[in-house]
Amino acid sequence: MMKQISAMLLAFGLVFAAVLPASAAIDVYEFESAEQEKAFQNLTATLRCPKCQNNTIADSNAELAKDMRQKAYDMLSDGKSEQDVVDYMIARYGNFVTYDPPLMLSTIILWAGPLLFVFIGFTVLVMRSRKTADKQAAPELEADEEQRLKALLKEMEQQNPNNDGKVK
């Protein structure tokens, strides 16, 4: 009898544990007009959750996203426009909350910086390779240097008449 009761309690506990996540709270908002509801849906679908980073605030279950949804609802209920809500969210959380941040100096540096480093590196590489190629080329001798070289070679031959390559 005791085994049956403990088995039923275990089964009930497993069923309860499986059903518990399904009973999560769902946010329900009452709107005065269909335009407000559409604006709210647009906002929650276009604003990014700063905690989840790649989810919209509509898709996120984070507390921060819930707070952002509530603030958007409150502002829309107070008669604010969608742009007012977006401006408030940007002022509070930064440009990261929008999926298309405005073009600013910081974003230009972010995108152009790596390209600039590649360009500078390629330029340095080309300049260095040209310098080594110039050093490897045989230099042209001027007329007086050529005459001096011939005189030195003639002097070496006079010191070593048997031409075995050794200077005495």
Disulfide bonds with the S-S distance in Angstrom:
none
